[in-house]
Every structure is written in structure tokens, then in C-alpha cells.
């Protein structure tokens, strides 16, 4: 079987990573979470206390950063300058600032370059915002996953609750809306469905149903 590239894009908290991971597992492909890369840059920028509006400061950060993704049985791990930051990049602080950092062309250029190298040999399921439009425009399969804001906030709410937090549903809705707006309105490769992507509205679907559907789409195409 010929190896292909599968691009999964969509707004925040639409279930992309959960589903992408499962699809990759089934196909024995590598799952690549590109959001984690933008989060890692944001984490370092926050730690260094740089002005997130400054293209120049961020240019320096991406020039010097050593960003490593490794793929283990427990999923993708992320290292920044040798330190494992897999958990840290999920913090509220990073989540609330990542869209600002990701809007900078200089940051995107550096990360997209790495992402294209990882996709070159195919056998990847890559999720993000601009994979089908910009990172792998010739991906064999493109999925654009959407779900209502209410549903996405509820999924995040349950996830956070299960982790032992006391989440606030309205706050989650606000954050999701804000992040989507920021990602859709940026000038450099904004969040948008590629013309040739298949749109899946997962609002009333389970993770298993979405995974099955995507695997069927892949089987039909390959
Ligand atoms: O997918 P995740 O929620 O982890 O992504 C975090 C943020 O990283 C997004 O809100 C977006 O600002 C940015 N991102 C991006 N392009 C990608 C992946 C993520 O701009 N391909």
C-alpha cells in the first residue's frame, strides 16, 4: 500500500487531535500535532518574557529554538531546548496567547518548514489550521472538522473536569470563540477550509464514529 498524507484542519477543540491520533494508530502512520509546535514557541516566549507583538523578538526565538517532536507509545512528546514541555504547553496561559504568536509570519515560516520535512515521506496524519491549504496542499486526503461552539466547549469542560479541574463553561466558550476569530482573521495562512477538503460536522458524533468515517474516506481514495 502506498503511503499518503492526511491533513486534518478545523477550529479549536473540534476533536482533531483525538481523532487524528486514532486514525494514525489504525494506519500505523505518524501523528503530528502542529498546534503543539506553536504552543512550544509560545511557551518559550512567555518564559523569556518577550513582547508577543514583536515580530523581531519572535524571530530571535524561532531562530534559536531547538524544537523536537518525538513519538512514543503515550503519544507525541515535545521538547524545547532539551526540556520536555508536553504538559506545560497545555496551560491556560499558553492557550490564551498562542494565537497571537501563531499570527506572525516569521513564526509560521519556521514551523511550516519543519512540518513539510516531516510530511515529505508521507505516512503522516497531521492536524492544525493550515495543513490542507498551506503546509501540504497536495495531501491525498483533506478533512475539515467542525462542531458547534457549545459542543466543543462541553467536550473541553468534561476533559478538564476529568483531570480534576473546576472548569467554567462560559469561559471555555469565550476562549474558543476568541481563538477561532483570531485564527480566521490573521493575514498569514488563516484558518479556512481548503477547496478540496471534506467537511465533517462532528457535533452529534462520537470519537469512534468520526474515526470510522475518516477511515472509510481514506479506504475509498487509496
Ligand atoms: O490545535 P491547537 O489548539 O493546539 O493549536 C493551538 C493554536 O496554534 C491555534 O489556536 C492556532 O493559533 C495555532 N495553530 C496554527 N496553525 C496550525 C496549528 C495551530 O496557527 N497548523
Boltz pocket constraint, residues with backbone or C-beta under 6 A from the ligand:
constraints:
  - pocket:
      binder: B
      contacts: [[A, 12], [A, 13], [A, 34], [A, 35], [A, 36], [A, 38], [A, 39], [A, 98], [A, 99], [A, 100], [A, 102], [A, 103], [A, 127], [A, 128], [A, 129], [A, 130], [A, 131], [A, 179], [A, 183], [A, 189]]
      max_distance: 6.0
